[in-house]
Amino acid sequence: MWWKEHPRIFISMIASGLVAGTTPYVAIFLTAQILAEIVGLQRSDVLRNLVIWALGSALLLGLLVAITKRWKNVEYSQVYEITNRMLADKSMDMDFISVDDSRVKELRTRIRQNGSWRSMGMPILVYSFDKLFQGIVAIIGSLILTWSFFTATIPTGSGWIEHFNNLLIRVLIVVLLILLSAVGPSFNGKAHARQAEFANDMTFSNRFFSFIMGMNSTEKQMDVRMYSQEKILFGLEKSLGKWSDCRMARDYKNGLGAVYVALGTVMSQLFIGIIYVLVALKASVGAFGVAAAAQYLGALTALSLHFTEFLRGIGELKSNATFLKLAFEFFDEPNPMYQGSLTVEKREDNKYEIEFRNVSFKYPTVDTYALKNVSLKFQYGERLAIVGENGSGKTTFIKLLCRLYDPTDGEILLNGIDIRKYDYHEYMDIFSVVFQDFKLFAFELGENVAVSSEYDSDRVTECLEGAGFGEKLAELENGLSTNISKHFADDGVDFSGGERQKIALARALYKDAAYIILDEPTAALDPIAEHEVYSRMNDITQGKTAIFISHRLSSCRFCQDIIVFHDGELIQQGSHDNLVENAEGKYHELWHAQAQYYIESESSS
């Protein structure tokens, strides 16, 4: 997955590993050769050439190390961005029913938090690969320089030390060194595994601190300051110590984690100590000279360090398996919705007829139906209002219409064909929706309306004016290039809620879809602005089928048809005048409840 997403990061690590892994051994080898010449023949020309080679290689390799390390670090800096992009791509590829599932939401949250906490999960794969590859290169380099140490024969007459010439003893020494090299990292691996045991606690801790950091937003700061909420936040932060890094720090200071770290350090130092003893013994009896001894000491010490790092990397991968399992559980989340293959007919007249035929729906893991046996048709070009109390099924109806969900029972037809048979993305292209909790991006105004960095300026302006944003647009110094909010531009504009709603409406108009769906389109507008939008609604929705979800029943009067939901059922349908005259109906009840409120408000004022 990583190679497919970003192969350069591995190429940079291979290049860096080759250079960084071999550079120390080149220096060790040339230093040993210089030392050998100094204590040996002392030929000035040979010594000069060796010094030139040593200096030249140091400069060249140092430059290569800096270049490749810089390249690797640049690629490294993208690890979290790419990890988040992979998660985002998977989320966008998922059926909405999965994205909206609390289990999947929790899974993604845990993956992100594990990545933030000690890079567990996907990020550590990259870092471990770097350790393992550089370790392999360094181990090979060390073995090349130290092979002659193990094969060097101790001269006859050296006493008991001659037993080291025995092949079996040599093998036992190598095995002992390997075991010591492995035992140290194994203890470090246990210490790393101890960190994994704190993962669940840290998940909660990270979630809490993310919440606290989120309180820095301008909107939340107003409440924090007015009610001095920082007092309770700071109090909770102190009590969080038992879950946070403090607990892990105590374990590393006084607990089992500290024991594992200490044992790992002892084993590593013991390995180096045995190496020094063996080299000193062999050199003292003339098995090799001082220069070779210096080479062996440097190379074997480096071998110990790199072998330890290599095994530590393997230990990290082993400890990471639990976190990686969560990532694969997310990436392997199936898409049960049938995507369809039929092409949606491109009609200039936008004559798309949609029919709900005995449609029922219940959310996953919920036993009760959110919608029950809904049947109706949308007439081309009409304006339809959907009303009802909270939880009556209005939003679920829209989700089914846009095919964010598929019906549990029944079917939805487009021009007489089940919408599941159409190409999923082509079907969604016939809808423009302004959701109640719509989102705008902190980019330029024109880019937000067009949802593209390249757009038709005249058309964007026309849509903004149609949405009632014309006067505000004329006041903007940078026009369509005005940045929404100050996140990325100091001269950005923080538009009001009503202005943002108009921009979202303009975005829906710019898409120019056959169906335009507005969920509480004037909720953030003042009465004058609301009247302005509705007075333009005939022009805005010309040639389109418009569907409005609204709690303000007064705004439904301009619609030709009104449907009323209650407890997931479509209980009434008709014009405003017909519905309000039915004294036994739900619409009559809702209408007069609101009318009574307005009358009481005016009387009290």
C-alpha positions as CSV (number, residue, x, y, z in Angstrom):
1,M,0.0,0.0,0.0
2,W,2.8,2.4,0.9
3,W,4.8,1.6,-2.3
4,K,1.7,2.2,-4.4
5,E,0.9,5.4,-2.7
6,H,4.4,6.9,-2.4
7,P,7.3,4.9,-3.8
8,R,9.8,7.8,-3.5
9,I,9.9,7.4,0.2
10,F,11.3,3.9,-0.1
11,I,13.7,4.9,-2.9
12,S,15.0,7.8,-0.7
13,M,15.4,5.4,2.3
14,I,17.3,2.9,0.2
15,A,19.6,5.5,-1.1
16,S,20.1,7.0,2.4
17,G,20.6,3.5,3.9
18,L,23.2,2.5,1.4
19,V,25.3,5.7,2.0
20,A,24.8,6.0,5.7
21,G,25.3,2.3,6.3
22,T,28.6,2.1,4.4
23,T,30.2,5.4,5.3
24,P,31.4,4.5,8.9
25,Y,33.1,1.4,7.6
26,V,35.0,3.2,4.8
27,A,36.3,5.5,7.5
28,I,37.2,2.5,9.8
29,F,39.0,0.7,7.0
30,L,41.0,3.7,5.8
31,T,41.9,4.7,9.4
32,A,43.2,1.2,10.0
33,Q,45.3,1.3,6.8
34,I,46.8,4.7,7.9
35,L,47.6,3.3,11.4
36,A,49.1,0.2,9.8
37,E,51.4,2.3,7.7
38,I,52.4,4.5,10.6
39,V,53.4,1.5,12.8
40,G,54.8,-0.4,9.8
41,L,56.9,0.7,6.8
42,Q,56.0,4.4,7.3
43,R,56.3,5.1,3.5
44,S,55.5,8.8,3.1
45,D,54.0,8.6,-0.4
46,V,51.7,5.7,0.6
47,L,50.7,7.5,3.8
48,R,50.0,10.7,1.9
49,N,47.8,8.9,-0.6
50,L,45.9,7.1,2.2
51,V,45.3,10.5,4.0
52,I,44.1,12.0,0.7
53,W,41.8,9.0,0.2
54,A,40.5,9.3,3.8
55,L,39.8,13.0,3.5
56,G,38.4,12.8,0.0
57,S,36.0,9.9,0.9
58,A,35.0,11.6,4.1
59,L,34.1,14.8,2.2
60,L,32.3,13.0,-0.6
61,L,30.5,10.5,1.6
62,G,29.6,13.3,4.1
63,L,28.1,15.2,1.2
64,L,26.2,12.2,0.0
65,V,25.0,11.4,3.5
66,A,23.7,15.0,3.9
67,I,22.0,14.9,0.5
68,T,20.3,11.5,0.9
69,K,19.3,12.3,4.5
70,R,17.8,15.6,3.4
71,W,15.9,13.8,0.6
72,K,14.7,11.1,3.0
73,N,13.6,13.7,5.6
74,V,11.6,15.6,3.0
75,E,9.8,12.3,2.1
76,Y,9.5,11.5,5.8
77,S,7.7,14.7,6.4
78,Q,4.8,13.5,4.3
79,V,4.2,10.3,6.2
80,Y,1.3,11.6,8.3
81,E,-0.2,13.5,5.4
82,I,-0.1,10.4,3.2
83,T,-1.5,8.2,6.0
84,N,-4.4,10.6,6.5
85,R,-4.9,10.8,2.7
86,M,-5.1,7.0,2.5
87,L,-7.7,7.0,5.3
88,A,-9.6,9.8,3.6
89,D,-9.5,8.0,0.2
90,K,-10.9,4.9,1.9
91,S,-13.6,7.0,3.6
92,M,-14.6,8.6,0.3
93,D,-14.7,5.1,-1.4
94,M,-16.9,3.7,1.4
95,D,-20.6,3.4,1.1
96,F,-22.1,6.2,3.2
97,I,-23.9,3.7,5.3
98,S,-20.4,2.6,6.5
99,V,-19.1,6.1,7.0
100,D,-22.1,6.9,9.1
101,D,-21.7,3.7,11.1
102,S,-20.5,4.5,14.7
103,R,-18.3,1.4,14.7
104,V,-16.4,2.6,11.6
105,K,-16.2,6.1,13.1
106,E,-14.7,4.7,16.3
107,L,-12.3,2.6,14.2
108,R,-11.0,5.5,12.2
109,T,-10.6,7.6,15.4
110,R,-8.5,4.9,17.0
111,I,-6.3,4.6,13.9
112,R,-5.7,8.3,13.8
113,Q,-4.9,8.5,17.6
114,N,-2.6,5.5,17.5
115,G,-0.7,7.2,14.6
116,S,-0.4,10.4,16.6
117,W,0.6,8.4,19.7
118,R,4.1,7.0,19.0
119,S,3.4,6.5,15.2
120,M,1.7,3.2,15.7
121,G,-0.2,1.6,12.9
122,M,0.6,2.6,9.3
123,P,3.3,5.3,9.9
124,I,5.7,2.9,11.8
125,L,5.9,0.6,8.8
126,V,7.9,3.3,7.0
127,Y,10.2,4.1,9.9
128,S,10.8,0.4,10.6
129,F,11.7,-0.3,7.0
130,D,14.3,2.5,7.2
131,K,15.8,0.9,10.4
132,L,15.8,-2.6,8.9
133,F,17.3,-1.7,5.6
134,Q,20.1,0.5,7.0
135,G,20.7,-2.2,9.6
136,I,21.2,-4.9,6.9
137,V,23.6,-2.7,5.0
138,A,25.6,-1.9,8.1
139,I,25.7,-5.5,9.2
140,I,27.0,-6.6,5.8
141,G,29.7,-3.9,5.9
142,S,30.7,-4.9,9.4
143,L,31.0,-8.6,8.6
144,I,33.2,-7.8,5.6
145,L,35.6,-5.9,7.8
146,T,35.5,-8.4,10.7
147,W,35.5,-11.8,8.9
148,S,39.2,-12.0,9.2
149,F,39.0,-11.5,12.9
150,F,37.1,-14.8,13.3
151,T,39.4,-16.6,10.9
152,A,42.7,-15.2,12.3
153,T,44.8,-18.1,13.7
154,I,46.5,-17.7,17.0
155,P,50.3,-18.6,16.8
156,T,51.5,-21.8,18.2
157,G,53.0,-21.6,21.6
158,S,50.5,-19.0,22.9
159,G,49.3,-21.2,25.7
160,W,45.7,-21.8,26.5
161,I,44.6,-19.1,24.1
162,E,45.3,-21.5,21.3
163,H,42.0,-23.2,22.1
164,F,40.4,-20.3,20.3
165,N,41.7,-21.9,17.0
166,N,39.3,-24.8,17.6
167,L,36.4,-24.5,15.1
168,L,33.8,-25.6,17.6
169,I,34.9,-22.8,20.1
170,R,34.9,-20.3,17.3
171,V,31.3,-21.3,16.4
172,L,30.3,-21.1,20.1
173,I,31.8,-17.6,20.4
174,V,29.8,-16.5,17.3
175,V,26.6,-18.0,18.7
176,L,27.2,-16.3,22.1
177,L,27.7,-13.0,20.4
178,I,24.6,-13.4,18.4
179,L,22.6,-14.4,21.5
180,L,23.8,-11.4,23.4
181,S,23.0,-9.1,20.4
182,A,19.5,-10.7,20.3
183,V,18.7,-10.7,24.0
184,G,19.3,-6.9,24.4
185,P,16.8,-6.0,21.7
186,S,14.3,-8.6,22.9
187,F,14.2,-6.8,26.3
188,N,13.8,-3.5,24.4
189,G,11.0,-5.2,22.4
190,K,9.3,-6.1,25.7
191,A,9.6,-2.5,26.8
192,H,8.0,-1.4,23.5
193,A,5.2,-4.0,24.0
194,R,4.6,-2.4,27.4
195,Q,3.9,0.9,25.6
196,A,1.3,-0.9,23.5
197,E,-0.5,-1.9,26.7
198,F,-1.2,1.8,27.3
199,A,-2.8,2.3,23.9
200,N,-6.4,2.2,25.0
201,D,-5.7,4.6,27.9
202,M,-3.8,6.9,25.5
203,T,-6.7,6.7,23.0
204,F,-9.0,8.3,25.6
205,S,-6.2,10.7,26.6
206,N,-5.6,11.9,23.1
207,R,-9.3,12.3,22.5
208,F,-9.6,14.4,25.6
209,F,-6.7,16.7,24.7
210,S,-7.9,17.0,21.1
211,F,-11.2,18.2,22.6
212,I,-9.4,20.7,24.8
213,M,-7.4,22.0,21.8
214,G,-10.7,22.2,19.8
215,M,-11.9,24.7,22.5
216,N,-9.5,27.2,21.0
217,S,-11.8,27.9,18.1
218,T,-13.4,31.4,18.1
219,E,-16.9,30.1,18.4
220,K,-16.2,28.0,21.4
221,Q,-14.0,30.6,23.1
222,M,-17.0,32.8,23.6
223,D,-18.7,30.2,25.7
224,V,-15.4,29.3,27.5
225,R,-14.8,32.9,28.5
226,M,-18.4,33.8,29.4
227,Y,-18.8,30.8,31.7
228,S,-15.2,30.3,32.8
229,Q,-15.2,26.8,31.5
230,E,-11.4,26.6,31.6
231,K,-11.7,25.8,35.3
232,I,-13.5,22.5,34.7
233,L,-11.3,21.7,31.8
234,F,-8.1,22.2,33.8
235,G,-9.5,20.1,36.6
236,L,-10.2,17.3,34.2
237,E,-6.8,17.6,32.7
238,K,-5.1,17.1,36.1
239,S,-7.3,14.0,36.8
240,L,-6.3,12.6,33.4
241,G,-2.8,11.9,34.6
242,K,-3.7,8.4,35.6
243,W,-4.5,7.7,31.9
244,S,-1.9,9.7,30.1
245,D,1.8,9.6,29.4
246,C,2.4,10.0,33.2
247,R,1.4,6.4,33.8
248,M,3.8,5.2,31.1
249,A,6.6,7.5,32.4
250,R,6.2,5.9,35.9
251,D,6.4,2.5,34.4
252,Y,9.6,3.4,32.6
253,K,11.0,4.9,35.8
254,N,10.0,2.4,38.5
255,G,8.0,-0.4,36.9
256,L,8.5,-3.4,34.6
257,G,9.3,-1.1,31.7
258,A,12.3,0.2,33.5
259,V,13.6,-3.3,34.2
260,Y,13.3,-4.2,30.5
261,V,15.2,-1.1,29.4
262,A,17.9,-1.7,32.0
263,L,18.4,-5.3,31.0
264,G,18.5,-4.4,27.3
265,T,21.3,-1.9,28.0
266,V,23.3,-4.4,30.1
267,M,23.2,-7.0,27.4
268,S,24.4,-4.5,24.7
269,Q,27.3,-3.4,26.9
270,L,28.1,-7.0,27.8
271,F,28.5,-7.8,24.0
272,I,30.9,-4.8,23.6
273,G,32.8,-5.9,26.6
274,I,33.3,-9.4,25.3
275,I,34.4,-8.1,21.9
276,Y,37.1,-5.9,23.6
277,V,38.4,-8.9,25.6
278,L,38.5,-11.2,22.5
279,V,40.3,-8.6,20.3
280,A,42.8,-7.7,23.1
281,L,43.6,-11.4,23.7
282,K,44.2,-12.2,20.0
283,A,46.2,-9.0,19.4
284,S,48.3,-9.7,22.5
285,V,49.6,-13.0,21.1
286,G,50.3,-11.6,17.6
287,A,47.2,-13.0,15.8
288,F,47.0,-9.6,14.1
289,G,48.5,-6.1,14.5
290,V,47.4,-2.9,16.2
291,A,45.9,-1.5,13.0
292,A,43.8,-4.6,12.5
293,A,42.7,-4.5,16.1
294,A,41.5,-1.0,15.7
295,Q,39.6,-2.0,12.6
296,Y,38.0,-5.0,14.4
297,L,37.0,-3.0,17.5
298,G,35.4,-0.2,15.4
299,A,33.6,-2.6,13.1
300,L,32.4,-5.0,15.8
301,T,31.1,-2.2,18.0
302,A,29.2,-0.9,15.0
303,L,28.0,-4.4,14.3
304,S,26.6,-4.6,17.8
305,L,24.8,-1.3,17.5
306,H,23.3,-1.9,14.1
307,F,22.3,-5.5,14.9
308,T,20.6,-4.2,18.0
309,E,18.8,-1.6,15.9
310,F,17.8,-4.2,13.3
311,L,16.3,-6.5,15.9
312,R,14.7,-3.5,17.6
313,G,13.0,-2.7,14.3
314,I,11.6,-6.2,14.1
315,G,10.4,-5.9,17.7
316,E,8.6,-2.7,16.8
317,L,6.9,-4.4,13.9
318,K,5.8,-7.2,16.2
319,S,4.4,-4.8,18.8
320,N,2.7,-2.9,16.0
321,A,0.8,-5.9,14.7
322,T,-2.2,-5.1,16.9
323,F,-2.4,-1.5,15.7
324,L,-1.9,-2.6,12.1
325,K,-4.8,-5.0,12.5
326,L,-7.1,-2.1,13.2
327,A,-5.9,-0.3,10.1
328,F,-6.6,-3.3,7.9
329,E,-10.0,-3.8,9.5
330,F,-10.7,-0.3,8.3
331,F,-9.2,-0.6,4.8
332,D,-10.9,-4.0,4.3
333,E,-14.4,-2.6,5.2
334,P,-16.6,-3.9,2.3
335,N,-19.0,-1.8,0.2
336,P,-22.2,-3.8,0.1
337,M,-24.1,-1.3,-2.0
338,Y,-24.5,-2.3,-5.6
339,Q,-23.0,0.5,-7.7
340,G,-25.0,-0.1,-10.9
341,S,-23.9,0.3,-14.5
342,L,-26.7,1.8,-16.4
343,T,-26.1,5.3,-17.8
344,V,-28.4,8.0,-16.6
345,E,-29.9,9.7,-19.6
346,K,-28.7,13.3,-20.1
347,R,-31.9,15.3,-20.6
348,E,-31.8,19.0,-21.5
349,D,-35.3,19.4,-20.2
350,N,-34.5,17.8,-16.8
351,K,-37.6,15.6,-17.1
352,Y,-36.6,13.0,-14.5
353,E,-39.5,11.4,-12.6
354,I,-38.7,9.8,-9.3
355,E,-41.1,7.4,-7.5
356,F,-40.9,5.9,-4.0
357,R,-42.8,2.6,-4.1
358,N,-43.5,1.1,-0.6
359,V,-40.2,2.2,0.7
360,S,-39.2,1.3,4.3
361,F,-35.9,1.8,6.0
362,K,-34.2,1.1,9.3
363,Y,-30.7,2.0,10.2
364,P,-28.1,-0.7,10.9
365,T,-28.2,-2.1,14.5
366,V,-31.6,-0.4,15.0
367,D,-34.7,-2.5,15.2
368,T,-37.3,0.3,14.6
369,Y,-38.0,1.7,11.1
370,A,-37.1,5.3,10.4
371,L,-39.4,5.2,7.3
372,K,-42.4,2.9,6.8
373,N,-44.2,2.1,3.5
374,V,-43.6,5.5,1.9
375,S,-45.1,5.8,-1.6
376,L,-45.1,9.0,-3.7
377,K,-44.0,10.5,-7.1
378,F,-42.2,13.8,-7.8
379,Q,-43.7,15.7,-10.7
380,Y,-41.1,17.3,-13.0
381,G,-40.6,21.0,-12.2
382,E,-42.7,21.2,-9.1
383,R,-41.7,22.6,-5.8
384,L,-42.2,20.2,-3.0
385,A,-42.0,20.9,0.8
386,I,-41.3,18.2,3.4
387,V,-42.4,19.0,6.9
388,G,-42.7,17.2,10.2
389,E,-41.4,17.2,13.8
390,N,-37.9,16.3,14.6
391,G,-37.3,12.6,14.1
392,S,-40.2,12.2,11.8
393,G,-38.1,10.8,8.9
394,K,-37.5,13.9,6.8
395,T,-33.6,13.6,6.7
396,T,-33.8,9.9,6.2
397,F,-36.1,10.5,3.2
398,I,-33.5,12.8,1.6
399,K,-30.7,10.3,2.3
400,L,-32.6,7.6,0.5
401,L,-33.5,9.9,-2.4
402,C,-29.8,10.8,-2.9
403,R,-28.9,7.2,-2.5
404,L,-26.7,7.7,0.5
405,Y,-28.6,4.7,1.8
406,D,-30.6,2.0,0.0
407,P,-34.1,1.1,1.1
408,T,-34.5,-1.8,3.5
409,D,-37.8,-2.7,1.7
410,G,-39.4,-1.4,-1.4
411,E,-37.7,0.5,-4.3
412,I,-37.0,3.9,-5.6
413,L,-37.5,4.4,-9.4
414,L,-35.9,6.9,-11.7
415,N,-37.9,7.1,-15.0
416,G,-39.4,3.7,-14.1
417,I,-36.0,2.0,-13.4
418,D,-34.7,1.0,-9.9
419,I,-32.1,3.6,-9.0
420,R,-29.7,0.8,-7.8
421,K,-29.2,-0.2,-11.5
422,Y,-27.9,3.2,-12.5
423,D,-24.2,4.2,-12.2
424,Y,-23.9,5.5,-8.7
425,H,-22.0,8.7,-9.5
426,E,-24.1,9.5,-12.5
427,Y,-27.3,9.2,-10.5
428,M,-25.9,11.5,-7.8
429,D,-25.1,14.1,-10.5
430,I,-28.7,14.9,-10.9
431,F,-28.9,16.3,-7.4
432,S,-27.7,19.5,-5.8
433,V,-28.2,19.6,-2.0
434,V,-27.7,22.2,0.6
435,F,-27.6,20.3,3.9
436,Q,-28.5,22.1,7.2
437,D,-24.9,21.4,8.5
438,F,-23.2,22.3,5.1
439,K,-19.5,22.9,5.0
440,L,-17.5,25.6,3.2
441,F,-13.8,25.4,2.6
442,A,-11.3,28.0,3.7
443,F,-10.5,28.8,0.0
444,E,-11.6,31.5,-2.3
445,L,-15.2,32.4,-2.7
446,G,-15.3,31.5,-6.4
447,E,-13.6,28.1,-5.7
448,N,-16.2,27.4,-3.0
449,V,-19.1,28.0,-5.3
450,A,-17.7,26.1,-8.3
451,V,-16.0,23.5,-6.1
452,S,-13.0,23.9,-8.5
453,S,-9.9,26.0,-8.8
454,E,-11.0,26.8,-12.4
455,Y,-14.5,28.2,-13.0
456,D,-16.7,30.5,-15.0
457,S,-16.6,33.8,-13.2
458,D,-19.7,35.2,-14.8
459,R,-21.7,32.1,-13.9
460,V,-20.4,32.1,-10.3
461,T,-21.5,35.7,-10.0
462,E,-24.9,35.0,-11.4
463,C,-25.4,32.1,-8.9
464,L,-24.3,34.3,-6.0
465,E,-26.7,37.0,-7.1
466,G,-29.5,34.4,-7.5
467,A,-28.9,33.3,-3.9
468,G,-29.2,36.9,-2.6
469,F,-25.4,37.4,-2.1
470,G,-25.1,40.1,-4.8
471,E,-24.9,43.2,-2.6
472,K,-22.3,41.6,-0.3
473,L,-20.2,40.5,-3.3
474,A,-20.1,44.1,-4.6
475,E,-18.7,45.2,-1.2
476,L,-15.8,42.7,-1.3
477,E,-12.5,44.2,-2.3
478,N,-11.2,41.0,-3.8
479,G,-14.5,39.9,-5.3
480,L,-14.6,36.2,-6.1
481,S,-10.9,35.9,-5.0
482,T,-11.9,36.7,-1.4
483,N,-10.8,33.9,1.0
484,I,-13.5,32.5,3.2
485,S,-12.1,32.9,6.8
486,K,-8.6,33.8,7.8
487,H,-7.2,30.3,8.0
488,F,-5.0,30.7,5.0
489,A,-5.2,34.4,4.3
490,D,-4.9,37.5,6.6
491,D,-7.3,39.4,4.4
492,G,-9.9,36.6,4.5
493,V,-13.5,37.4,5.5
494,D,-15.4,35.6,8.2
495,F,-18.9,35.7,6.7
496,S,-22.0,35.6,8.9
497,G,-24.2,32.5,9.2
498,G,-26.7,33.9,6.7
499,E,-24.0,34.9,4.2
500,R,-22.5,31.4,4.4
501,Q,-25.9,29.9,3.8
502,K,-26.3,32.0,0.6
503,I,-22.9,30.9,-0.6
504,A,-23.9,27.3,0.0
505,L,-27.1,27.9,-2.0
506,A,-25.1,29.5,-4.8
507,R,-22.9,26.3,-4.8
508,A,-26.0,24.2,-5.3
509,L,-27.2,26.5,-8.2
510,Y,-23.8,26.3,-9.9
511,K,-24.0,22.5,-10.1
512,D,-27.1,23.0,-12.3
513,A,-28.6,19.7,-11.4
514,A,-32.1,18.6,-12.2
515,Y,-33.1,18.3,-8.6
516,I,-32.2,20.9,-6.0
517,I,-32.8,20.0,-2.4
518,L,-32.6,22.5,0.4
519,D,-32.6,21.5,4.0
520,E,-33.7,24.5,6.1
521,P,-32.4,26.9,3.4
522,T,-33.2,30.1,5.3
523,A,-32.6,28.9,8.9
524,A,-29.8,31.4,9.4
525,L,-31.4,34.3,7.5
526,D,-33.2,37.3,8.9
527,P,-36.9,37.8,7.8
528,I,-36.0,40.3,5.2
529,A,-33.3,38.1,3.7
530,E,-35.6,35.1,3.9
531,H,-38.3,37.0,2.0
532,E,-35.7,37.9,-0.6
533,V,-34.7,34.3,-1.2
534,Y,-38.2,33.0,-1.4
535,S,-39.3,35.8,-3.8
536,R,-36.5,34.6,-6.1
537,M,-37.3,31.0,-5.7
538,N,-39.3,30.8,-8.9
539,D,-36.3,32.1,-10.9
540,I,-33.8,30.0,-8.9
541,T,-35.6,26.7,-9.5
542,Q,-36.7,27.4,-13.0
543,G,-36.6,24.2,-15.0
544,K,-35.7,22.2,-11.9
545,T,-37.6,20.1,-9.4
546,A,-37.1,21.7,-6.0
547,I,-37.5,19.9,-2.6
548,F,-37.5,21.9,0.6
549,I,-37.2,20.6,4.2
550,S,-38.4,23.3,6.6
551,H,-39.6,23.9,10.1
552,R,-41.0,27.3,9.2
553,L,-44.4,26.3,7.7
554,S,-44.9,29.9,6.5
555,S,-42.1,29.3,4.0
556,C,-44.0,26.3,2.5
557,R,-46.8,28.4,1.0
558,F,-45.0,28.9,-2.3
559,C,-44.7,25.1,-2.9
560,Q,-47.3,23.4,-5.0
561,D,-47.2,20.2,-2.9
562,I,-46.5,19.5,0.7
563,I,-45.9,16.2,2.3
564,V,-46.1,15.6,6.1
565,F,-44.1,13.0,7.9
566,H,-44.8,11.7,11.4
567,D,-43.1,8.8,13.1
568,G,-41.5,7.7,9.8
569,E,-44.8,7.6,7.9
570,L,-46.1,9.9,5.2
571,I,-49.4,10.8,6.7
572,Q,-50.5,13.8,4.6
573,Q,-49.9,15.3,1.1
574,G,-51.4,18.3,-0.6
575,S,-51.3,22.0,-1.1
576,H,-51.0,24.4,1.8
577,D,-54.6,25.6,1.6
578,N,-56.0,22.1,1.5
579,L,-53.9,20.8,4.4
580,V,-54.4,23.8,6.7
581,E,-58.2,23.4,6.3
582,N,-58.1,19.8,7.6
583,A,-58.6,20.5,11.3
584,E,-57.9,16.8,12.1
585,G,-54.6,16.7,10.3
586,K,-51.0,17.1,11.6
587,Y,-50.2,20.0,9.3
588,H,-53.1,22.0,10.8
589,E,-51.8,21.3,14.2
590,L,-48.2,22.3,13.3
591,W,-49.4,25.4,11.5
592,H,-51.6,26.8,14.3
593,A,-49.0,26.0,16.9
594,Q,-46.5,28.2,15.0
595,A,-49.2,30.8,14.3
596,Q,-50.1,30.9,18.0
597,Y,-46.4,31.4,18.9
598,Y,-46.1,34.3,16.5
599,I,-49.3,35.9,17.9
600,E,-48.1,35.5,21.5
601,S,-44.7,36.9,20.7
602,E,-46.2,40.0,19.0
603,S,-48.6,40.5,22.0
604,S,-45.9,40.3,24.6
605,S,-43.7,42.7,22.6
